[in-house]
């Protein structure tokens, strides 16, 4: 069977010898031109197919001349099963297609050797052993090219930069990689990634959201944040709740800004139908047709309602489960705000009075001291209620309460009652200290909310200064009345016995949980968290660890136990941790420092040292509670209602 081996002439730019364009693939090149001789198949190796073997070997000049002479002969010598011969590129064909200069520029004909292409070793990419390159699942590819047009270049930015792993680098390359700086981030972190370390990390989306639905979602998230702030939540919990709710209802491109008393949410909607998946974040921001929503709410008041705070936390957990419509979530939030507190006002006042008495008895104040502490607590509550009705600032309210407590204890002790005024005053100061704000301040500062922490620190400092001013005023009044100096040389905590101290402090912890409106089923968990801290505290005291280190260790223990129990109840940790740290508050150190500064004016050093020690103890216990929360995070993931295991089952 005779076949025609002559192929149609290709454009000269496609030949490698022309050096006029990109080199075609190995299986397309015809290096010998059309009409090649089949006798060269034994002299030259067959052309390697794409991606396999070595490239074809060029014939010598003699072989090329011999092939050109035989180019016009018949193809009768063709062996059917032999490889096809490669056509020879003749001089006439080169001149015909403009590959050589004009006759006046070059008169002599080209030889076959001059048509040999340049060495292609440098132009061909050397093969390297590569491994499969893994690409992210969520990649964005550009639009397909229009019909009739080819696009052999990938759009820039379509995929993240990936690199195939080749051979191991040498010593110089390895040293260069070690000295090379880290690449700067090319895009801001998604706000949803803030939930990785929260109980809402594995949320399930309820559905997508349009621009109008996004507005309702933002308003709902803002009301939820206001409720949580009003009930005493810290900034991190509020931010996590906002992001989790917005992401569940399909509103992810949000920015949240939280200050001491304001919450701001900004949303950029990317709902352009012609953008598709190719619109980057900057494209959305720079588009004049992009819809933007910004909502803000200022929280001007707060109250102790740990029951409402626990219910809002459980509401967010149910929302992130992906099975609650937004309308139902709005109704549940309204029901939480309309629900009365668990305990009536008279019960809270009775619990406050009983807590003052038990704390005083727990630190060695005796029976008479406990009664005086209870009486002063009743009077302080009446004064605080009246001043609150008159809209008097908190600074003056705190000063009035601490002044009444100090004056009563000193004057009654001077009047002949057998009591320890320093311990009575210390028990009352423990109840007056803004414990919730102190812990929240430390937690916001540690979690990266400096503006919120600074605002809360200023508010807490003003309340603390009000207490100090009231103590100084009470001491001054007692001095003007002719009262002699009081012995303030007692240690910070000198209980009658560890067992007595532990029993009374556990009772006081349960009573303080009632005053903060915690649910009845959470009171027992609060007592258990306090018990763990008490055991560590008295163990450290017996071992002689030191007051500051002992306080920090006890606070960390209470924080760890409170974190585990809070995860079981699906409530925030501070609902259990703040009442559980009552026994660590340095009421006696505060009074001793202020008394030394006010009365013993000849030496200010011990008084200042006492106040510094009191502040150090407050910082240690607040930081310990926060640290306990982070230490127990890896062990409570399976206790959260939105665990990844539950979501995988779905």
Buried (B, 14 or more C-beta within 10 A) or exposed (E): EEEEBEBEBBEBEBBBBBEEEEBEEBEEBBBBBBBBBBEBBEEBEBBEEEEEEEBBEBBBBEBBBBBBEBBEEEBEEBEEEEEBBBBBBBBEBBBEBEBBEEEEEEEEEBEBEEBBBEEEEEEEEEEEEEEEEEEEEEEBEBEEEEEEEEEEEEEEEEBEEEEEEEEEEEEEEEEEEEEEEEEEEEEEEEBBEBBEEBBBBBBBEBEEBEEEBBBBBBBBBBBBBBBBBBBBBBBBBBBBBBBBBBBBBBBBBBEBEBBBBBBBBBBBBBBBEEBEEBBBEEEBEEBEEBBEBEBEBEBEEBEBBBBBBBBBBBBBBBBBBBEBEBEEBBEBBEEBBEEEBBBEEEEBBBBBBBBBBBBBBBBBBBEBBBBBBBBBBBBBBEBBEEBEEEEBEBBBBBBBBBBBBBBBBBBBBBEEBEBBBBBBBBBBBBBBBBBBBBBBBBBBBBBEBEBBBBBBBEBBBBBBEBBBBBBBBBBBBBBEEEBEEBEBEBEBBEBBEBEBBBBBBBBBBBBBBBBBBBBEEBBEBBBBBBBBBBBBBBBBBEEEBEBEEBBBBBBBBBBBBBBBBBBEBBBBBBBBBBBBBBBBBBBBBBBBBBBBBBBEEEEEEBBEBBBEBBBBBBBBBBBBBBBBBBEBBEEBBEBBBBBEEBBEEE
